[in-house]
């Protein structure tokens, strides 16, 4: 299923959040499966997660991305 975050049903949103929280799923894989860009995934995460949870997730993604060439 592809589309904008507003077009997504709750089950798909839940799946995208689970994928984004996983250290084993890249933004490219989310784009291939659901058609969302990294910026759209970040916006979805910001709207669906608590503010502190979102900040923690972004910090973790940023730190791992600095250490690994192929992360998110």
Secondary structure, 3 states (H helix, E strand, C coil): CCCCHHHCCHHHHHHHHHHHHCCCCCHHHHHHHHCCCHHHHHHHHHHHCCHHHHHHHHHHHHHHHHHCCCCC
